[in-house]
């Protein structure tokens, strides 16, 4: 590995409820080495933090990098964070994590001292802005469609975290007043219509109402086997109900994006997560809704695009937060 490629390095950590990924990244956004391990959150926070520390040391060793060569590390974590203090206040994806001083705990356990914490949706969005589908724009909005709906804001080339780190809760924008109840306790949130969980829930509701669908034969009466991927596959095969569920998810996504576009004057919305894998079945209805509702939409510009970095977005984005001077 030549000296030029290694002149500026950072470590990005993607801490998820299911998997933990650690990567050494250079100033060009190239992952030099990455490791992946199940988070095993059920074992408790201390064991997970120990696992992060072990993977950090292993990443340094296997990439033949000393801690002195690392400018810093950034951890992208889910939940409600106190970014300034490096604290996870609470995380639905990490059971039992409440007021966890993750920055301090990692510093204690490793030879690395420049440790930062950032919201996982923010680092995903930063990665897509730096090296992915948002590259070349001053401002973008990132939206992840998975179990829930996450969001991140890059405004004028910087992460916008809000007054206390809570900005970007796009999943809890109200898109249907008096609509379906969300797990947050409110009604009509985007997450209740465009997340993977919502697609499953709404599909089951429709089937229980007696609506016709090829899914009936597929599931043989067991609603628990329905997944967003199954709905997507049936939609591709011509099933009307499945296509309707995905079209609705896209339409509600478009309603949310229209409001964001009108408020922020951002022209690039990068959509990632497993549900976004449905592609145009969701994204075309979203764009149609935007053209109906948003005030200023350039005809020639593709405003809504799929993310391009895949599972690497979290690592690249977290490292980029350090390398691009966000920290």
matplotlib code that plots the C-alpha trace (Angstrom):
import matplotlib.pyplot as plt

x = [0.0, 1.6, 2.2, -0.2, -3.2, -2.4, -1.6, -4.9, -7.0, -10.0, -12.1, -15.8, -18.1, -21.6, -23.4, -26.6, -29.1, -28.2, -24.7, -21.6, -19.2, -15.8, -13.7, -10.4, -11.0, -8.7, -9.1, -10.5, -13.3, -11.8, -12.3, -8.9, -10.1, -13.4, -14.8, -18.3, -19.7, -23.2, -24.0, -25.6, -27.3, -29.1, -25.8, -25.9, -24.1, -20.8, -20.2, -21.2, -18.8, -16.1, -16.8, -16.5, -13.1, -11.9, -12.9, -11.2, -7.9, -8.3, -9.0, -5.8, -3.8, -5.1, -4.7, -1.2, -2.0, -0.9, -3.2, -1.0, -2.0, -5.6, -7.0, -10.0, -13.0, -16.7, -19.4, -22.8, -25.3, -29.1, -31.4, -31.6, -28.1, -26.3, -23.7, -21.7, -21.2, -20.9, -23.9, -26.6, -29.6, -31.8, -31.9, -34.9, -32.6, -30.2, -32.3, -31.3, -29.0, -29.9, -27.5, -24.5, -21.4, -20.1, -17.4, -15.8, -16.2, -14.4, -11.6, -11.0, -10.8, -8.6, -5.5, -7.6, -8.4, -10.2, -13.6, -16.9, -20.5, -23.1, -26.6, -26.5, -28.9, -26.6, -23.5, -25.4, -26.4, -22.9, -21.5, -23.9, -23.2, -19.4, -19.0, -22.4, -25.6, -25.5, -22.0, -21.7, -24.6, -24.2, -27.2, -29.0, -31.6, -31.0, -34.0, -33.7, -36.7, -36.2, -37.9, -38.6, -37.9, -34.7, -33.4, -30.3, -29.7, -26.6, -27.1, -24.5, -22.0, -22.5, -24.6, -27.5, -28.2, -30.5, -30.3, -29.9, -29.1, -32.7, -33.0, -33.8, -36.7, -38.3, -40.1, -42.3, -43.4, -47.3, -48.4, -51.9, -53.7, -55.8, -54.1, -52.6, -51.1, -47.3, -45.2, -44.1, -47.7, -48.8, -51.0, -50.3, -46.5, -44.6, -43.1, -46.7, -47.0, -43.5, -41.5, -41.0, -43.1, -45.9, -46.0, -46.4, -49.0, -51.1, -50.9, -52.1, -55.0, -56.0, -55.9, -57.9, -60.5, -60.8, -59.0, -57.8, -54.1, -51.7, -50.2, -53.0, -51.7, -48.1, -48.6, -51.2, -53.0, -49.8, -49.6, -46.4, -44.4, -45.1, -42.0, -41.5, -39.4, -42.4, -44.7, -42.2, -41.8, -45.6, -45.9, -43.3, -45.4, -48.5, -50.3, -52.5, -52.7, -48.9, -48.3, -50.9, -49.1, -45.8, -47.3, -49.0, -45.6, -44.1, -46.9, -46.6, -42.9, -43.5, -45.8, -43.0, -40.4, -42.6, -42.8, -39.0, -38.3, -40.6, -39.0, -35.3, -35.0, -33.0, -33.0, -31.4, -33.1, -31.2, -33.3, -31.7, -32.6, -34.1, -37.5, -35.8, -34.6, -38.1, -36.8, -39.2, -42.3, -41.8, -39.7, -41.9, -45.0, -42.9, -41.7, -45.2, -46.4, -43.5, -44.3, -47.9, -47.1, -43.6, -43.3, -40.1, -39.1, -36.8, -38.1, -34.7, -33.4, -33.9, -34.5, -35.2, -32.6, -31.6, -28.5, -25.4, -23.1, -25.2, -24.0, -20.7, -22.5, -22.3, -18.6, -17.7, -19.9, -18.7, -15.0, -15.9, -17.3, -13.7, -11.8, -13.9, -13.5, -16.9, -15.1]
y = [0.0, 3.3, 6.2, 8.5, 6.2, 5.9, 9.5, 10.2, 7.4, 7.1, 4.3, 4.1, 2.0, 1.0, -0.2, -1.8, -3.9, -6.9, -6.4, -4.5, -3.4, -1.7, -0.4, 1.5, 4.1, 6.5, 10.1, 9.0, 7.1, 3.7, 1.0, -0.5, -3.2, -4.1, -6.5, -7.7, -9.4, -10.0, -7.4, -9.9, -7.0, -9.5, -10.2, -6.7, -3.4, -4.3, -7.3, -5.3, -2.5, -5.1, -6.5, -3.1, -2.5, -6.0, -5.3, -2.0, -3.5, -6.4, -3.9, -2.0, -5.3, -6.8, -3.6, -3.2, 0.3, 1.8, 3.9, 6.9, 6.8, 7.1, 10.7, 9.5, 7.1, 7.8, 5.5, 5.6, 4.4, 4.1, 5.8, 9.0, 10.4, 13.2, 13.8, 16.4, 14.2, 10.9, 9.5, 7.0, 8.2, 5.4, 3.0, 0.9, -1.4, -2.0, -3.2, -1.9, 0.8, 3.9, 6.8, 4.8, 6.9, 5.0, 7.5, 7.3, 3.5, 3.0, 5.4, 3.4, 0.1, 1.0, 2.9, 5.4, 8.7, 10.7, 9.0, 10.6, 9.5, 10.3, 9.2, 6.2, 7.8, 10.9, 8.9, 6.9, 10.2, 11.7, 8.6, 8.9, 12.7, 12.2, 9.1, 7.9, 9.0, 12.5, 13.3, 16.8, 18.4, 20.9, 19.6, 16.3, 14.4, 10.7, 8.5, 4.8, 2.5, -0.5, -1.8, 1.9, 5.0, 7.0, 10.2, 12.4, 16.0, 17.3, 21.1, 23.2, 20.3, 19.8, 17.4, 19.2, 17.5, 20.2, 21.9, 18.6, 16.0, 15.0, 16.4, 14.1, 12.2, 12.0, 8.8, 10.8, 13.4, 13.3, 12.3, 11.2, 13.1, 10.7, 7.9, 4.6, 4.6, 4.6, 2.9, 6.4, 6.8, 9.3, 8.8, 9.2, 9.1, 8.2, 5.2, 3.8, 3.7, 3.4, 1.2, -2.5, -3.1, -0.9, -2.6, -6.0, -4.6, -2.9, -6.0, -8.2, -5.8, -6.0, -9.8, -10.0, -7.7, -10.4, -8.6, -10.9, -11.5, -14.2, -13.8, -16.0, -19.1, -18.1, -17.8, -20.6, -18.8, -17.9, -14.1, -14.2, -15.3, -12.2, -10.0, -6.8, -8.9, -11.3, -8.4, -7.0, -10.3, -10.7, -7.2, -7.9, -11.0, -8.9, -9.1, -6.1, -5.9, -6.2, -3.4, -1.3, -1.6, -0.6, 2.2, 3.6, 3.4, 5.4, 7.9, 8.7, 8.9, 11.5, 13.5, 13.7, 14.6, 17.3, 19.0, 18.7, 20.1, 23.1, 23.8, 23.0, 23.7, 20.5, 18.8, 15.5, 12.8, 9.5, 6.6, 3.5, 0.5, -2.9, -1.5, 0.9, -2.3, -2.3, 0.5, 2.2, 0.5, 2.8, 5.6, 6.5, 7.0, 9.1, 11.3, 11.6, 12.9, 15.4, 16.8, 17.3, 18.9, 20.5, 24.1, 24.2, 20.9, 21.1, 19.0, 17.8, 16.8, 13.4, 14.4, 11.0, 8.3, 5.0, 4.9, 3.4, 2.4, -0.4, -1.7, 0.3, 3.6, 3.6, 2.8, 5.3, 8.0, 7.6, 7.7, 10.6, 12.6, 12.5, 12.9, 15.7, 17.8, 17.3, 16.4]
z = [0.0, -1.1, 1.2, -0.6, -0.1, 3.6, 4.4, 6.1, 7.7, 9.9, 11.3, 10.7, 12.9, 12.0, 15.1, 14.2, 16.2, 14.1, 12.9, 13.9, 11.1, 11.5, 8.7, 8.1, 5.4, 3.6, 2.5, -0.8, 0.9, 0.0, 2.7, 3.2, 5.6, 7.2, 9.7, 10.4, 13.5, 14.9, 17.4, 19.8, 21.7, 23.9, 25.7, 27.2, 26.6, 28.2, 26.0, 22.9, 23.8, 24.5, 21.0, 19.4, 21.1, 20.0, 16.4, 16.5, 17.6, 15.0, 12.2, 13.1, 13.2, 10.0, 8.1, 9.5, 10.8, 14.0, 16.2, 15.5, 11.8, 12.6, 12.7, 14.7, 14.8, 14.5, 15.6, 13.8, 16.3, 16.3, 18.7, 20.6, 21.1, 22.9, 20.2, 22.1, 25.1, 23.1, 24.9, 23.7, 25.6, 24.5, 21.5, 20.5, 18.5, 21.5, 24.4, 27.8, 26.4, 28.4, 29.1, 27.8, 27.6, 24.5, 23.6, 27.0, 27.2, 23.8, 24.8, 28.0, 26.2, 23.3, 22.3, 20.3, 21.9, 19.2, 19.4, 18.1, 18.1, 15.4, 14.5, 12.1, 9.6, 9.6, 8.8, 6.1, 4.5, 4.9, 3.1, 0.2, 0.0, 0.1, -2.2, -3.2, -5.0, -3.4, -4.6, -6.2, -4.3, -1.5, 0.3, 0.3, 2.4, 3.0, 3.8, 4.9, 4.4, 6.6, 9.7, 10.4, 8.4, 9.2, 7.9, 7.7, 6.6, 4.9, 4.5, 2.9, 3.1, 6.8, 8.9, 10.5, 13.8, 15.3, 18.7, 20.6, 18.0, 17.2, 13.6, 10.8, 12.3, 8.9, 9.7, 12.1, 9.7, 9.5, 6.1, 6.9, 9.7, 11.8, 10.0, 11.3, 14.7, 14.9, 17.4, 18.6, 19.9, 17.3, 14.3, 10.6, 10.6, 7.4, 9.2, 9.5, 5.7, 4.0, 6.3, 5.8, 8.9, 7.6, 4.2, 6.0, 8.4, 5.7, 3.5, 6.3, 7.0, 3.3, 3.2, 6.4, 4.8, 2.1, -0.8, -3.5, -3.9, -5.1, -1.6, -0.3, -2.0, -1.1, 2.7, 3.1, 5.9, 7.9, 7.9, 9.9, 6.8, 4.8, 4.2, 2.2, -0.3, -0.8, -1.5, -4.0, -5.7, -6.0, -7.3, -10.0, -10.9, -11.5, -8.2, -7.9, -4.1, -3.7, -6.3, -4.5, -1.2, -2.7, -4.7, -1.5, 0.3, -2.5, -2.6, 1.1, 0.7, -2.0, 0.3, 2.9, 0.3, -1.1, 2.3, 2.8, -0.6, 0.0, 3.4, 2.7, -1.1, -1.4, -4.8, -4.0, -2.0, -1.6, -0.6, 0.9, 3.0, 2.1, 1.1, -1.4, -3.2, -4.8, -7.0, -9.3, -7.9, -4.9, -6.3, -9.4, -7.3, -4.9, -7.8, -9.2, -5.9, -5.7, -9.1, -8.0, -4.6, -4.5, -5.5, -7.5, -9.1, -12.1, -15.0, -16.1, -12.7, -11.0, -7.5, -5.9, -6.4, -4.9, -2.6, -4.2, -1.3, 0.1, 3.4, 3.2, 3.6, 7.4, 7.5, 4.8, 6.2, 9.7, 8.6, 6.4, 9.3, 10.7, 7.4, 6.0, 9.1, 10.6, 13.8]

ax = plt.figure().add_subplot(projection="3d")
ax.plot(x, y, z, "-o")
ax.set_aspect("equal")
plt.show()
